[in-house]
Every structure is written in C-alpha cells, then in structure tokens.
C-alpha cells in the first residue's frame, strides 16, 4: 500500500466514526425546548438623543499656496 492509500483509508475510517458517534449522541438526548424569559412590551415616552465620537482638531495640516501668474 502507498502512503496516499493509507491516508485515504484512515480518513474514511475517521469520518465513519465521527458520523456514527454523532448519530448515537443525537439519539441519547431528548429534544426539550430551552427555557426562555418573557417580557411584556409597553409603550412609554423616550427622549431622542445622539452621541458622536470624533476630533475637533485635524490630525494633519496642509498649506495651500495659490499659483497665480502676473502678465
């Protein structure tokens, strides 16, 4: 047998064990719904506001120079 043949057989056997193990585990646990909390929705007034993060000063400075030719 070549190394590739052994690798393929080992991969196939591993895949078969994973599938068989997953099926056995799925059958052993009963399907019960999870516990959840319930909150009743209610209307109430809200104050609309906005928050912004940013800079009030530029991080870089640029010098603008006009190029005007005199005739």
C-alpha positions, 0 to 999 in steps of 0.5 A: 500500500502507498502512503496516499492509500493509507491516508485515504483509508484512515480518513474514511475510517475517521469520518465513519466514526465521527458520523456514527458517534454523532448519530448515537449522541443525537439519539441519547438526548431528548429534544426539550425546548430551552427555557426562555424569559418573557417580557411584556412590551409597553409603550412609554415616552423616550427622549431622542438623543445622539452621541458622536465620537470624533476630533475637533482638531485635524490630525494633519495640516496642509498649506495651500499656496495659490499659483497665480501668474502676473502678465 
